[in-house]
């Protein structure tokens, strides 16, 4: 009877360890997105993960070039995005945006 309890306990621990490992190994979602403000169209363009100077540039201006928002925010349509209410930016980079 003790061997049966031990087998069940070991099996349960293995199952929990496997589930924990699956969650630990899952892909990490970005908590924030970086958006460049295209002054010609007036729309924000997603530049998350791009490097300034390579994927886009911010040059010589004190105007807003990029803004960072929570990942569930679409600054082009905050009324209809997944975020409740209107979100404030968490970071801003100055300059004139171009990509």
ABEGO torsion letter per residue (X at the ends): XAAAAAAAAAAAAAAAAAAAAAAAABBBBBABBBBBBBAAAGBBBBABGBBBGAABBBBGBABBABBBBBAABBAABAAABABBEBBBBABBBBEBBBX
